[in-house]
């Protein structure tokens, strides 16, 4: 089969299209013939070595990249009962989806309902589940809650805004330009701050009467985290779930106290999709809301498998306006 592999940590040039053996499903696994693979910042962190010390997301070299995919089950390993050959399934947090086939633990699979296209289902796996756990579990938004969403026009950002509105929250979003601001507004953001024109913390404090927001969802990281912490209300929560500008390497505990005895967390999606039941809950909600027309899913670009390096360059340029996909099978 064809696959994108990394032999050394580094830039997008390290992504190489190779011929390799098709995996065989082991006990508890199934073989998925992939239609799409999702492209996410976690792939960048794995490619450049940022996760070399992570026990949750291991990066042994050489490795096949890709942490989410959608396709058809073509073989079932021993001990699998819930999934059958021919099922259309999606998954995330199993590395190896930048390939034509992937062996995936059956417990991690979500069955895709009729009416949800493969491309949409892929988007609702890693990015959708991320938006779901951030709004439903990491901080349980409710009517009257306030939140700040960084990169509101990005793939996760657009989903985050919509799920926050479904929870009844007031949403403040940041965007890098007028065109991106319009995207965030179209997804339901109540207030959009052009962070290149105005300090977002000052804007949040002005809009909230000096109080600050209940929770900040920050995937930008190094460039924003200090001001994100200072944008919170007393005893609010800063959630750092990514690092588009660079990973956050340190937080001074005293700074949390000075900001109003606020809380800080750096969660992993893996800890919020730890069981089949949890995966079915999150994906079930997302698929249902899409089918009901309550959730808009925006795909920015699709790339063929061989152009994975170009896709990474585009992602790292921080110009995305939705989901990036690799179309694996024609």
Secondary structure, DSSP 8 states (H G I E B T S, - for coil): -EEEEESSSSSGGGEEEEE-------TTEEEEEEEEEEE-HHHHHHHHTTTTT-SSS---SSEE--SEEEEEEEEE-TT--S--TT-EEEEES-S--SBSEEEEEGGG-EE--TT--HHHHHHTTHHHHHHHHIIIIIS---TT-EEEESSTTSHHHHHHHHHHHHTT-EEEEEESSHHHHHHHHHTT-SEEEETTTS-HHHHHHHHTTT--EEEEEE-S-TTTHHHHHTTEEEEEEEEE---TT-------HHHHHHTTS-EEE---GGGGS-SHHHHHHHHHHHHHHHHTT-----EEEEEEGGGHHHHHHHHHTT--SSEEEEE---
